[in-house]
Amino acid sequence: MTISTPRLDSLTAGGTNGVFDGIRLADGHVLTLNVGPGAEVAEVFLFPGLEAPDTEAWENEDDWEIWLTGGEFGDGSLYGDVPVEAVRALIVEHGGEHENQEGPYAPEKPETAETIATRALTERDITVHRDDDAGNTWLVIGHNQTRKGFPRMLAEPYVVLYLYSDADEEEITVERAPQSGDEWTVLAGDGTGAERELMTRPADQFADCVEAITAWLAAPQVTPSRTK
């Protein structure tokens, strides 16, 4: 299937009048470009989260220009003399152009792991609770879904869900969006303080975790009170 780029076609045909104008990509990322009418190259600014391909077309990065125009390092990346066809290829790589091209052109904030997980589990009528300690955050799902309030983790079975990363340093979190290299981790606790790993999956395979949690909730569990 050929992906069209009508917004890019319009901007490059008529030019941007010496200013940067934007294109919102299908996955929520944003770029802006400054291009003359019918020009074959453009200045392109990539907002944070949108990375340039490692090709010759994107080798002319200009951090100095960003500083002169009031930007700060980390605000994004400015590239000069980028072939329009290279810009088109980047847009296609991200699924094409977003159906909403109305300004202002600001990148959409990606959903956090907590939002993604809570929505998916709530759709299964599963109640989710957030917990945290020492900078780490995670979600807790009690086996007894009829009980109101936070699960009694030292008295009843429960599941813990979070993103795990050790890219820079060990991180357990649900506060940010899933990233490449993260792992969804599901731990099952028996209500005595003991936990075992129920499942780990890459960041893009959360559906497997939903199925595992749903199956765990459907299975009978032995609580400490039942063993006495």
N, C-alpha and C positions, 0 to 999 in steps of 0.2 A: 504494500500500500504506500502510495506517495503522500508525504505530509506537506501540505502547502504552508506558506509563510506570508499571508496577505499583509500583515502589519509591517514586516520587514520590507516587502516589495513596495509598499506605499511610501515608507520613509526614504528608501534609497532612490525611488523614482523622482520624488519632489524635493529631496533634501530636507535638512532640519534647521535651515536658516542660521547656521553657526552656533547652535545650542544643542545640548544633549536631550534627546527624546527617548522614551522608554518602550520596552517590549516585555510583557509579562509572559513567562513560559508556562507550559501546561502543568508542570509540577510545582508552580508557585515561585520559582526563582525569577529574578529580574535582571535585565541588562539595559543600559542606555547607550545610545550611540550618537555621534556627531558626524554627519555625512553630507557631502554635496550632492546636488541633483545628478543622478546617473553615474556617480562615482563608483569605482571598483574597490576602493579601500575606505576604511572609516576608523575614527577613534571610538573605542568601545570601553565602557566602564562596567565591570562585573560586580554586582553587589555581593556581600558576604554570603558564603555557602555555594556560590556558583564558581566553579574552577575552570580555568582555561585548559584546553587540551595541551598536552606536551608536544607541540608541533612548531615548526618554523613560523607558521602564520601568526602565532601568539607570542613570539619571543621578545617583542618590543614593549616591555612593561615599563611604565613611567611613574615611579613613586615620587620623583621630584615634582612633577606637575601636580600631583594630588596635594602635596604639601603647600605649594604656591597658591592653590585655589582654596585653601582653608580646610582641607580634609586632613585626616590623621591616618597613620599607618594602621591597618587592620579594618578600616572602613570599607574596603573593597579594593579592586585592582583596575588600573587604567592601562589600556593597551593602544598603541599607535599603529597606523598603517596595517590594520587587519583586513584582509580580503573579505569582501562582502560574502563570498561563497563560504568562507570559513565561519562567519557568523551564522549563516544559514545552517551549516552542518551542526553547529553547537545547539541551535534551537531544535533541530530535528532530533538530536541525541537526547534531549530532555522532553520528548513527546510532542514537540510542536509548540504552537502559540496557545496561550490561554484564551478561552472564549470571551473573557472580560478584559478588554484592553483600555478601559477608562482609567485616567489618572486620578490621584497622583500615583506615580510608579514607585511603589515601595514593596519589598519582598514580603510575601506572606509568612508569618511566623509558623514554623512547623509544629504539629501537635506533639505534646509531651508523651512519654511512655504511659504516664498515669491516665491521661485523657484517652489514649488509644485503648488501653486495657480496660478502663472503667466502662467505656462505651460498649466494647465487645462483650464483656461479661454481663453488664446490665441487660443487654439484649437477650441474654439467656436467663434473665431473672435471678442473677447471682449478685449478692451484695458484697461490695468491696470496701475495705477500710484502709486508710493510709496510716503508716507508722514511720518513725524516724529515730535515729540515735547517732550521735557523734558525726553528724554531717551526711550520713547515709539515709536513704529513703527507700521504702518498699511498700507493697500492698499485702494485706492479710485478708484471707477468705476463710471464714469458719465453716466447718462441716455442718454444723447445725444452723441452717439458713433461716429457721423460724425464730431464732433467738434475736432479740433486739440488742443493739449496742455492740461494742467492740468484742471480738471473740475472746473467750477465756483460754488463753494460750497455754496455761499450766493446768488446765482441767479438761480440755476438749481438743479433738483433732482439728487441724487447720492447715492451710496452704499459704506459703509466702511466695510472692512474685516480684521480680525486679530485673533490671538490666545490669549486666556485669561487664566491666571493661578493665583491662590491665594495660591499656595502650601506653599511658604515661605513668600512672600509678593506679593501684587497685581502686575501683569505683563501683559502688552499689547504689543505684539511683532509679527513680521514676520521674525526676524533675525535668528532664530534657528529652528531646526527640531521639529516637533510636538512630544510631549511626553505624556505618559499615565497621565491622570488627566487634561490635557489641554482641552479647549473648543474652537472650531471655533465659532466666533461670527460675525454675519452679521447685520449691522445697516443700516437703510434707512433714508436718510435726504431729506427734502422737498425743500431745497433751501432757507429757512428762518432762519436756525440755529437750527430748531427742528429736533430731531432724534428719531426713534423708533426701537426697536429690531425686526428684521425680522426673525432671526433664530439663534439658538445655537445648536451645535452638538459636540459629543466627537471627540477627535483627529483623530480617524480612520474612521470618517464618512463624509469626506470632499465632497464626491460626492453629498450629499444632498444639500450642500451649492452652488455648481455649478448649480444645477437644480433650486434652489431658485433664484439665481442671474439672470440666463437666463430668467426665467419667469417674474421677476421684470422688466427687460429691455424690454420685449415684451409688457408689459402693458402700456397703456397711463398714463402719469403723469401730474399733474397740477403744473405748476411753478408759482412763485409769480407774474410774469408779466401777467399771464392769469387770475388771480383773480381780477385784477383792471379794 
